[in-house]
Amino acid sequence: MSKAFAGPAHLVAANLLWGPDRLWPRDEAGERALPWQASEGVSIGILGAGLGAWAATVARQVPTATITEFDWRSDVARWRVEREKILDIDSELAVAQTAFHEINSNIILPPPVRCSCILGVEPILAQVGSDILRWARLALEPGGVMVLEELTADTPSPSARGVRNGWMARGGQSAQWLRIDEMEATLRRNGFILGKVRERTGAHLRALRLELDEVGQRLEPLNKAIKQVPSLKKVADHFNCELNAAKNRLVALEQGTLAVYRIEVIKPRADELI
């Protein structure tokens, strides 16, 4: 089997749909314009790091910073370990020189490093729930800033059918679809001070549309490989699942059921025990 399609079928499919080392659509404009806290950060954490493309981008823009990647998904962590054994020296991940750590949002353990800035790459609360915020408080230095880019339910009563059908193909059992006011209240309850809140629905819509426009050319290599290795059809099934979830998300964004907000939160300088 080609190395390009080796690994857990659902993650291979997402990586194929969204591009090399990605499990989430690329927002090129957002990645180019790092929050100033990241630009000046000495130690930057990437939360929801996936397969490493975001960390590589940050490492290139802030070469003096220490970049630490975190992900709560054990399947992602296992696959990264396997992939890094066979990485070519010229790959993006090898260039990034970052450290990767799996985190457990159910058992709150001290993180291996503390960060002055943490960037949430994928929607965190909508996938793993609010338990991870307790870990995030431990992972941030006093006065540190966490920047989340969250999908929010932008209607009083979001469609139960829409949530059930999945606006994200890989959401966990603890996923929480919150309105922006509920999300802000959750962050305050977990000891964070709210900073700037900016809507980025339009930017996410553009990024999602651009990625979906390239679906055909990204699926073509897999279709060719299936003729040689029929077992890869499982990857194609997951690809279609991820694609359908993305299309549902696009419709929800266009209709106003969903919105995307960038939320900056600060850990108080008084490092209280939680």
Solvent accessible surface area in square Angstrom, and as a share of the most:
residue,aa,sasa,rsa
1,M,138,0.62
2,S,58,0.38
3,K,135,0.57
4,A,70,0.54
5,F,13,0.05
6,A,42,0.33
7,G,42,0.41
8,P,46,0.29
9,A,15,0.12
10,H,55,0.24
11,L,2,0.01
12,V,2,0.01
13,A,0,0.00
14,A,0,0.00
15,N,25,0.13
16,L,35,0.18
17,L,0,0.00
18,W,3,0.01
19,G,7,0.06
20,P,112,0.71
21,D,17,0.09
22,R,29,0.11
23,L,4,0.02
24,W,29,0.10
25,P,7,0.04
26,R,106,0.39
27,D,25,0.13
28,E,86,0.39
29,A,53,0.41
30,G,4,0.04
31,E,5,0.02
32,R,158,0.57
33,A,64,0.50
34,L,22,0.11
35,P,17,0.10
36,W,156,0.55
37,Q,18,0.08
38,A,0,0.00
39,S,57,0.37
40,E,126,0.57
41,G,9,0.08
42,V,118,0.68
43,S,15,0.09
44,I,0,0.00
45,G,0,0.00
46,I,0,0.00
47,L,1,0.00
48,G,1,0.01
49,A,6,0.05
50,G,3,0.03
51,L,0,0.00
52,G,0,0.00
53,A,3,0.02
54,W,42,0.15
55,A,0,0.00
56,A,1,0.01
57,T,17,0.10
58,V,0,0.00
59,A,15,0.12
60,R,129,0.47
61,Q,77,0.34
62,V,11,0.06
63,P,107,0.67
64,T,130,0.76
65,A,16,0.12
66,T,82,0.48
67,I,9,0.04
68,T,3,0.02
69,E,0,0.00
70,F,0,0.00
71,D,0,0.00
72,W,36,0.13
73,R,25,0.09
74,S,52,0.34
75,D,35,0.18
76,V,0,0.00
77,A,7,0.05
78,R,151,0.55
79,W,19,0.07
80,R,6,0.02
81,V,82,0.47
82,E,94,0.42
83,R,41,0.15
84,E,77,0.35
85,K,143,0.61
86,I,101,0.51
87,L,59,0.29
88,D,95,0.49
89,I,153,0.78
90,D,123,0.64
91,S,27,0.17
92,E,64,0.29
93,L,14,0.07
94,A,30,0.23
95,V,87,0.50
96,A,8,0.07
97,Q,152,0.68
98,T,37,0.22
99,A,49,0.38
100,F,43,0.18
101,H,59,0.27
102,E,90,0.40
103,I,12,0.06
104,N,71,0.36
105,S,14,0.09
106,N,122,0.62
107,I,105,0.53
108,I,38,0.19
109,L,112,0.56
110,P,110,0.69
111,P,21,0.13
112,P,79,0.49
113,V,56,0.32
114,R,99,0.36
115,C,0,0.00
116,S,30,0.19
117,C,1,0.01
118,I,0,0.00
119,L,8,0.04
120,G,7,0.07
121,V,19,0.11
122,E,3,0.01
123,P,3,0.02
124,I,1,0.01
125,L,0,0.00
126,A,0,0.00
127,Q,6,0.03
128,V,17,0.10
129,G,2,0.02
130,S,26,0.17
131,D,72,0.37
132,I,1,0.00
133,L,3,0.01
134,R,115,0.42
135,W,6,0.02
136,A,0,0.00
137,R,8,0.03
138,L,49,0.24
139,A,0,0.00
140,L,0,0.00
141,E,63,0.28
142,P,48,0.30
143,G,19,0.18
144,G,4,0.04
145,V,16,0.09
146,M,1,0.00
147,V,7,0.04
148,L,1,0.01
149,E,32,0.14
150,E,0,0.00
151,L,1,0.01
152,T,0,0.00
153,A,1,0.00
154,D,63,0.33
155,T,40,0.23
156,P,117,0.73
157,S,97,0.62
158,P,43,0.27
159,S,53,0.34
160,A,74,0.58
161,R,164,0.60
162,G,15,0.14
163,V,52,0.30
164,R,174,0.63
165,N,77,0.39
166,G,14,0.14
167,W,11,0.04
168,M,16,0.07
169,A,39,0.30
170,R,44,0.16
171,G,39,0.37
172,G,41,0.40
173,Q,191,0.85
174,S,65,0.42
175,A,31,0.24
176,Q,66,0.29
177,W,48,0.17
178,L,25,0.13
179,R,82,0.30
180,I,38,0.19
181,D,75,0.39
182,E,61,0.28
183,M,0,0.00
184,E,37,0.16
185,A,38,0.29
186,T,8,0.04
187,L,0,0.00
188,R,140,0.51
189,R,178,0.65
190,N,33,0.17
191,G,28,0.27
192,F,6,0.03
193,I,92,0.47
194,L,35,0.18
195,G,33,0.32
196,K,108,0.46
197,V,55,0.31
198,R,119,0.43
199,E,102,0.46
200,R,35,0.13
201,T,17,0.10
202,G,36,0.35
203,A,15,0.11
204,H,14,0.06
205,L,22,0.11
206,R,148,0.54
207,A,8,0.06
208,L,0,0.00
209,R,104,0.38
210,L,122,0.61
211,E,14,0.06
212,L,25,0.13
213,D,116,0.60
214,E,65,0.29
215,V,20,0.11
216,G,53,0.51
217,Q,120,0.53
218,R,47,0.17
219,L,36,0.18
220,E,88,0.39
221,P,66,0.41
222,L,0,0.00
223,N,70,0.36
224,K,122,0.52
225,A,18,0.14
226,I,38,0.19
227,K,163,0.69
228,Q,149,0.66
229,V,43,0.25
230,P,97,0.61
231,S,80,0.52
232,L,4,0.02
233,K,120,0.51
234,K,128,0.54
235,V,6,0.04
236,A,12,0.09
237,D,73,0.38
238,H,60,0.27
239,F,0,0.00
240,N,69,0.35
241,C,68,0.41
242,E,13,0.06
243,L,18,0.09
244,N,84,0.43
245,A,7,0.05
246,A,0,0.00
247,K,99,0.42
248,N,57,0.29
249,R,6,0.02
250,L,29,0.15
251,V,69,0.40
252,A,4,0.03
253,L,7,0.03
254,E,87,0.39
255,Q,135,0.60
256,G,32,0.31
257,T,24,0.14
258,L,2,0.01
259,A,2,0.02
260,V,4,0.03
261,Y,32,0.12
262,R,32,0.12
263,I,0,0.00
264,E,16,0.07
265,V,0,0.00
266,I,60,0.31
267,K,2,0.01
268,P,32,0.20
269,R,192,0.70
270,A,66,0.51
271,D,64,0.33
272,E,114,0.51
273,L,181,0.90
274,I,103,0.52
